């Protein structure tokens, strides 16, 4: 059996993805062995790249610490990410340069699929070929670039302008085999919070750039926190929730190992 894995774009709630990765690495080695392709948009692309190029619990903890540090830095600024002179893209580039191993582009070739939005056309592109480590970093940085929020200038890759892949395809799904989907927003994903359980009423959903998301107050709060990072305690809770939901998935699918 071959499976695929896809992480949605979610800004600072990407720490949830790291919690999921932590669980999969610790309790799901058999599941990890079945995963062929790993996709991501925006922050989800960073989690996907981490899984493909340096899948260890130590790297997950390092990425978590760096993400928390970035959130703390933005919270300390008078206008957050919109503070003049500050660009989120610079922090993302710095994180990638520190985290990715020298042969990251070779490890990612044909296994990592990154969602991008082509700026002139507005069309989505999913990229899985990388000429060099720097090429890979440019693709990942472009996938994370939210217009205005991340900086005034659009990133360039291979001479073309790109931005946040989540604006056109926030949940990459492969059509030829099953894709296990991951999201910190409650919805119809395989690994996600379950806000409606036990409430009795049938949930409503809307499609957010290829991702079904449940309509509720908690998701509204999550969308705000994705762009305006909450306290470190709240982010830590997202990490733990990611771990817990991934554990449930592994048990449900028969992959859980102690």
C-alpha positions in Angstrom: 0.0 0.0 0.0 1.3 3.4 -1.0 0.0 6.6 0.6 0.6 10.3 0.2 0.6 13.1 2.9 -0.5 16.7 2.5 -0.2 19.6 4.9 -2.4 22.7 4.4 -1.2 26.3 4.7 -1.9 27.8 8.1 0.6 30.5 9.0 1.8 30.3 12.6 -0.4 27.3 13.3 2.2 25.4 11.4 3.3 24.3 14.9 0.3 22.0 14.8 1.9 20.2 11.8 5.1 19.8 13.8 3.1 18.1 16.5 1.6 15.8 13.9 5.1 15.0 12.6 6.3 14.4 16.1 3.7 11.7 16.6 4.2 10.1 13.1 7.9 9.8 13.7 7.5 8.4 17.2 4.5 6.2 16.9 4.1 5.6 13.1 7.2 4.2 11.5 5.2 1.7 9.5 2.9 4.5 8.3 5.9 6.7 7.4 7.3 3.8 5.4 4.2 3.7 3.2 4.3 7.5 2.4 5.5 8.1 -1.2 4.8 11.8 -1.8 4.5 14.7 0.6 2.8 17.9 -0.3 2.3 21.3 1.3 1.2 24.9 0.8 2.7 27.8 2.6 3.6 26.8 6.2 2.5 23.3 5.3 5.2 23.2 2.6 7.8 23.9 5.3 6.5 20.9 7.4 6.5 18.7 4.2 10.1 19.8 3.4 11.1 18.9 7.0 9.6 15.5 6.7 11.2 14.7 3.4 14.7 16.1 4.0 15.4 15.7 7.8 12.7 13.5 9.4 14.0 13.2 13.0 12.4 14.2 16.3 15.4 16.4 17.0 14.8 18.4 13.8 11.1 18.7 14.7 12.0 20.2 18.1 14.5 22.6 16.5 11.9 23.8 14.0 9.4 24.2 16.8 11.8 26.3 18.8 12.7 28.5 15.8 9.0 28.9 14.9 8.2 29.9 18.5 11.1 32.4 18.5 9.8 33.9 15.2 6.3 34.3 16.8 7.7 35.9 19.9 9.7 38.4 17.7 6.6 39.4 15.8 4.5 39.7 18.9 7.1 42.1 20.4 6.9 44.5 17.4 4.5 47.5 17.6 2.6 46.6 14.5 3.4 42.9 14.3 4.3 41.7 10.9 3.3 45.0 9.4 6.0 46.9 11.4 8.0 49.1 8.9 11.3 47.6 8.1 10.4 44.1 9.1 9.7 41.3 6.5 8.4 37.9 7.4 10.1 36.5 4.3 13.5 37.3 5.7 12.8 35.1 8.8 11.4 32.3 6.7 14.6 32.3 4.5 16.8 32.3 7.6 14.9 29.4 9.0 15.2 27.4 5.8 18.9 28.1 5.5 19.5 26.9 9.0 17.3 23.8 8.8 17.7 22.2 5.4 20.7 19.8 4.9 23.2 20.3 2.1 21.5 17.7 -0.2 18.0 18.8 0.6 17.1 19.4 -3.1 18.1 15.8 -4.0 16.2 14.3 -1.1 13.1 16.4 -2.1 13.3 15.6 -5.9 10.1 13.8 -6.9 9.0 13.4 -3.2 8.2 16.9 -2.1 5.4 18.8 -3.9 5.0 22.5 -3.2 2.0 24.6 -4.0 2.7 28.0 -5.6 0.6 30.8 -7.0 1.9 32.3 -10.2 1.4 36.0 -9.7 0.8 37.2 -13.3 -1.6 34.5 -14.2 -3.1 33.8 -10.8 -2.9 30.0 -11.5 -1.7 27.4 -9.2 1.5 25.4 -9.8 2.7 22.3 -7.9 6.5 22.0 -8.1 8.5 18.8 -7.4 11.8 19.4 -9.2 14.6 21.5 -7.6 17.9 22.3 -9.3 19.8 23.1 -6.1 19.4 23.7 -2.4 18.9 27.4 -3.0 16.3 26.6 -5.7 14.4 24.6 -3.1 14.6 27.4 -0.6 13.3 29.9 -3.2 10.3 27.7 -3.9 9.5 27.2 -0.2 9.9 30.9 0.5 7.6 31.8 -2.4 5.0 29.3 -1.2 4.9 31.1 2.2 4.8 34.7 0.8 1.4 36.3 1.7 1.1 39.5 -0.4 1.6 42.7 1.7 1.8 40.7 4.9 5.1 39.0 4.1 6.7 41.9 2.4 6.2 44.4 -0.4 8.0 42.5 -3.2 6.9 39.2 -4.6 9.6 36.5 -4.6 11.1 35.4 -7.9 11.7 31.8 -8.9 13.2 30.9 -12.3 12.5 34.5 -13.5 8.8 34.5 -12.6 6.9 36.1 -9.7 5.2 33.8 -7.2 3.4 34.0 -3.9 1.5 31.9 -1.3 0.4 28.6 -2.8 -2.5 28.5 -0.3 -4.2 31.3 -2.2 -5.0 28.9 -5.1 -4.5 25.4 -3.7 -4.3 25.1 0.1 -4.6 21.4 0.2 -2.8 19.4 -2.5 -4.5 16.1 -3.2 -3.0 13.4 -5.4 -5.7 11.7 -7.6 -4.0 8.4 -8.3 -3.7 7.2 -4.7 -4.9 8.1 -1.3 -3.8 11.4 0.2 -3.8 11.7 4.0 -4.6 15.3 4.7 -3.5 17.4 7.7 -5.0 20.7 9.0 -5.2 22.6 12.3 -8.6 23.9 11.1 -11.5 21.5 11.7 -13.0 20.2 8.6 -13.0 17.0 6.5 -9.3 16.2 6.8 -7.8 12.9 8.1 -5.8 14.6 10.8 -7.6 17.7 12.2 -9.4 19.0 15.3 -12.9 17.7 15.8 -14.9 20.7 16.9 -18.4 19.3 16.1 -18.1 15.9 17.9 -20.9 15.5 20.4 -22.7 18.7 19.4 -25.6 16.9 17.7 -26.0 19.4 14.8 -24.7 18.7 11.4 -21.7 20.9 10.6 -21.5 23.3 7.7 -18.5 23.6 5.4 -17.0 26.0 2.9 -14.3 25.3 0.4 -11.1 27.3 1.1 -8.9 27.0 -2.0 -9.5 23.3 -2.3 -9.8 22.6 1.4 -13.1 21.9 3.1 -13.3 23.9 6.4 -16.0 23.8 9.0 -17.9 27.0 9.7 -17.6 27.7 13.4 -16.2 30.2 15.9 -13.1 28.1 16.7 -12.0 28.2 13.1 -12.6 31.9 12.9 -10.2 32.3 15.9 -7.7 30.0 14.2 -7.6 32.1 11.1 -6.8 35.2 13.1 -4.1 33.3 15.0 -2.6 32.0 11.8 -1.6 35.5 10.8 -1.3 37.2 14.3 0.6 34.7 16.4 -1.0 33.9 19.9 1.0 33.5 23.0 3.7 30.7 23.2 1.5 28.8 25.6 -1.3 28.7 23.0 1.1 27.6 20.3 2.4 24.9 22.6 -1.2 23.7 22.9 -1.5 23.5 19.1 1.6 21.4 19.0 0.1 19.0 21.6 -3.2 18.9 19.8 -1.4 17.9 16.6 0.3 15.1 18.4 -3.0 13.9 19.9 -4.9 14.0 16.6 -2.1 12.2 14.8 -2.1 9.5 17.5 -5.8 9.0 17.0 -5.3 8.7 13.2 -2.6 6.1 13.7 -4.7 4.1 16.1 -7.7 4.3 13.7 -5.7 3.2 10.7 -3.9 0.4 12.5 -0.5 2.0 12.4 0.1 3.0 16.0 3.2 1.6 17.7 4.2 2.4 21.3 
